[in-house]
Amino acid sequence: MSESLAGKRIIVSAGPTYEDLDPVRFIGNRSSGKMGFAIATAAAQRDANVVLIAGPVPLPTPAAVTRIDVRSAAQMREAVLAALPADLYIGAAAVADYTPRQVSGSKIKKSGETLTLELVRTPDILAEVASHPMRPRLVVGFAAETENVATHARDKLDRKQLDMIAANQVGIAGSGFESDDNALTVYWSDGERALGPASKKQIASELLDLITERLRR
Ligand code: PMT
């Protein structure tokens, strides 16, 4: 029997962000939103008050979840910060790290053989939430890595001042982006736990068990 999260407000980010280049093109990524939506679903089933900040994905809204749809990293940041205060923030979204310096108001026309785009860094939403005056009691990030998963994940845990980070290897079949299944290793300052491989539904539930254990301390 899962422990109740009644009375807890939880913000979950999910899906990709799309960074527009012009009215017809954007820079995006492969996130389907399935992992974040599974977490939001599992948290609502435990009676948490869940706000789901969703990038552009066609998934149905989980029952009893407040969903806010956004498109870009800037919009996601605004929606996440507006949803504070909360007890818990889980950043499962694949937020674009860079966005075009300028968005063209009209369709960019073909001209030369090459086209150079100038991109600028997006704000790091997770790090901003973790250092915010209304910092949630627990801030949990995700790390999508193709190699040296543990090293990169622990670096993000420290650098972004997180309580936990859930790392998944991406770029392999049957796990990470788009798939219905995943495998995570969750790291915190003095421990780690492997979850899965299993369905994202099962992993979401096990991740919430770990988080609930921490919230109780
Ligand atoms: O959506 P699915 O298809 O189900 O796939 C799930 C997933 C692979 C997207 C998910 O499990 C996952 O790993 N999400 C995080 C992907 C990611 O962007 O990782 P990252 O290592 O680039 O970012 C690290 C953390 O910083 C993430 O919590 C991210 O939300 C956050 N971040 C990153 C950049 C930014 N500008 N703002 C952020 O908040």
Residues whose N, C-alpha, C, O or C-beta is under 5 A from the ligand:
A	BS01	PMT	G15 R30 S31 S32 G33 K34 M35 G91 A92 A93 A94 V95 A96 D97 T122 P123 D124 I125 L126 G141 F142 A143 A144 N168 G176 F177 E178 S179
